[in-house]
């Protein structure tokens, strides 16, 4: 019986991951259009979108594919896989954003980082060292890879929490009505 549920799990998480990825891409486009990608307050709204996507995916999977019941571990898997698939989409979009859509955005990112270092009171030599280190990790490929890994990791963390509230296990003492 477990073998029959595995394709449904993959298909569902791919579908919900695509929806979540699309929502995150649309939000990123809105931030980019408002020239607000560097604002951490607005960027953290993506975590709320991610949590909402996890809850929606897990609850829908539980109610439509699992007959209204889901274990904690299965809910954790649904949420994490949903974010992994969303992470693939957002990583691909991140690469496109920085290489095709707005190649100058990487220079804006560097300028914003440098200004933040100046505002923090760092010396010129400290800023130079920090910028050389930052440039190793802020190229389109590394940003895409780190974005994917971050999406998978945060999806796992958020799913650890949401699964507590979304799990609903069958009562083993209740007779089957089938």
C-alpha positions as CSV (number, residue, x, y, z in Angstrom):
1,X,0.0,0.0,0.0
2,X,2.9,2.4,0.8
3,X,4.2,1.9,-2.8
4,X,0.9,3.2,-4.3
5,X,1.2,6.4,-2.2
6,X,4.8,7.3,-3.3
7,X,3.9,8.5,-6.9
8,X,1.1,10.6,-5.4
9,X,3.5,12.1,-3.0
10,X,6.0,13.0,-5.7
11,X,3.3,14.3,-8.1
12,X,1.6,16.4,-5.4
13,X,4.8,17.9,-4.1
14,X,6.0,18.7,-7.6
15,X,2.7,20.5,-8.3
16,X,2.6,22.4,-5.0
17,X,6.3,23.1,-5.4
18,X,5.7,24.6,-8.8
19,X,2.9,26.8,-7.4
20,X,5.0,27.9,-4.5
21,X,8.0,28.5,-6.8
22,X,5.8,30.6,-9.1
23,X,4.5,32.6,-6.1
24,X,8.0,33.3,-4.9
25,X,9.2,34.3,-8.4
26,X,6.3,36.7,-8.8
27,X,7.1,38.2,-5.4
28,X,10.8,38.5,-6.4
29,X,9.7,40.2,-9.6
30,X,7.6,42.7,-7.7
31,X,10.6,43.5,-5.4
32,X,12.9,43.8,-8.4
33,X,10.4,46.2,-10.1
34,X,10.2,48.3,-6.9
35,X,14.0,48.2,-6.7
36,X,13.6,46.7,-3.2
37,X,15.5,43.4,-3.5
38,X,18.0,44.5,-0.9
39,X,15.4,45.4,1.8
40,X,15.6,42.6,4.2
41,X,12.2,43.4,5.8
42,X,10.4,43.0,2.5
43,X,12.5,40.0,1.5
44,X,11.5,38.2,4.6
45,X,7.9,38.2,3.4
46,X,9.1,35.3,1.2
47,X,9.3,33.2,4.3
48,X,5.6,33.9,5.0
49,X,4.8,32.8,1.4
50,X,6.9,29.7,1.9
51,X,5.1,28.8,5.2
52,X,1.7,29.4,3.5
53,X,2.8,27.1,0.6
54,X,3.9,24.4,3.0
55,X,0.6,24.5,5.0
56,X,-1.5,24.5,1.8
57,X,0.5,21.6,0.3
58,X,0.5,19.5,3.4
59,X,-3.2,20.1,4.3
60,X,-4.4,19.5,0.7
61,X,-2.2,16.3,0.4
62,X,-3.6,15.1,3.8
63,X,-7.2,15.7,2.9
64,X,-7.2,14.7,-0.8
65,X,-4.5,11.9,-1.0
66,X,-4.4,10.5,2.5
67,X,-8.1,10.3,3.4
68,X,-7.8,13.1,6.0
69,X,-4.9,11.6,7.9
70,X,-1.2,12.1,7.8
71,X,1.7,11.2,10.1
72,X,4.2,13.7,11.3
73,X,7.0,12.3,9.2
74,X,4.8,12.2,6.1
75,X,3.8,15.9,6.7
76,X,7.5,16.7,7.2
77,X,8.3,15.1,3.9
78,X,5.5,16.8,2.0
79,X,6.5,20.2,3.2
80,X,10.3,19.7,2.6
81,X,9.8,18.2,-0.9
82,X,7.5,21.0,-1.8
83,X,10.2,23.5,-0.9
84,X,12.8,21.5,-2.7
85,X,10.8,21.7,-5.9
86,X,10.1,25.4,-5.4
87,X,13.8,25.9,-4.8
88,X,14.6,24.5,-8.2
89,X,12.3,27.0,-9.8
90,X,13.5,30.0,-7.8
91,X,17.2,29.0,-8.3
92,X,16.6,28.9,-12.1
93,X,14.9,32.3,-11.9
94,X,17.6,33.8,-9.8
95,X,20.2,32.8,-12.4
96,X,18.1,34.3,-15.2
97,X,17.5,37.5,-13.2
98,X,21.2,38.1,-12.7
99,X,22.4,37.0,-16.1
100,X,19.6,37.8,-18.6
101,X,16.9,40.0,-17.2
102,X,19.1,42.5,-15.3
103,X,22.9,41.8,-15.6
104,X,23.7,45.1,-13.9
105,X,21.8,43.9,-10.8
106,X,25.0,42.2,-9.4
107,X,26.8,45.6,-9.5
108,X,23.9,47.2,-7.6
109,X,24.1,44.4,-5.1
110,X,27.8,45.0,-4.6
111,X,27.2,48.8,-4.2
112,X,24.5,48.2,-1.6
113,X,26.8,45.8,0.3
114,X,29.7,48.3,0.2
115,X,27.4,51.1,1.5
116,X,26.2,48.9,4.3
117,X,29.8,48.2,5.3
118,X,30.5,52.0,5.3
119,X,27.4,52.6,7.4
120,X,28.5,50.0,9.9
121,X,31.8,51.9,10.4
122,X,34.2,49.5,8.8
123,X,37.6,50.8,7.6
124,X,38.5,50.9,4.0
125,X,40.8,47.8,4.4
126,X,38.0,45.9,6.2
127,X,35.6,46.8,3.5
128,X,38.0,45.7,0.7
129,X,38.5,42.4,2.4
130,X,34.8,41.9,3.0
131,X,33.9,42.8,-0.6
132,X,36.5,40.4,-2.0
133,X,35.1,37.6,0.2
134,X,31.5,38.6,-0.7
135,X,32.2,38.6,-4.4
136,X,33.2,34.9,-4.2
137,X,29.7,34.0,-3.1
138,X,27.6,36.6,-4.9
139,X,27.8,35.6,-8.5
140,X,24.7,34.3,-10.3
141,X,25.7,30.6,-10.1
142,X,26.6,30.7,-6.4
143,X,23.5,32.7,-5.6
144,X,21.3,30.2,-7.4
145,X,23.0,27.2,-5.7
146,X,22.9,28.8,-2.2
147,X,19.3,29.9,-2.9
148,X,18.3,26.3,-3.7
149,X,20.0,25.0,-0.6
150,X,18.5,27.7,1.5
151,X,15.0,26.9,0.2
152,X,15.5,23.3,1.0
153,X,16.9,24.0,4.5
154,X,14.2,26.6,5.4
155,X,11.5,24.3,4.0
156,X,12.7,21.6,6.3
157,X,12.8,23.9,9.3
158,X,9.4,25.3,8.6
159,X,8.0,21.8,7.9
160,X,9.3,20.6,11.3
161,X,7.1,23.2,12.9
162,X,4.0,23.1,10.6
163,X,3.9,19.3,10.7
164,X,3.2,19.4,14.4
165,X,-0.1,21.2,13.7
166,X,-1.0,19.5,10.5
167,X,-0.5,15.9,11.5
168,X,-3.6,13.9,12.0
169,X,-3.3,10.2,12.7
170,X,-5.9,7.6,12.5
171,X,-7.2,6.1,15.8
172,X,-5.9,2.6,15.8
173,X,-8.8,1.5,17.9
174,X,-11.5,2.8,15.7
175,X,-13.0,0.1,13.4
176,X,-12.5,0.4,9.7
177,X,-15.7,1.3,7.8
178,X,-14.4,-0.1,4.5
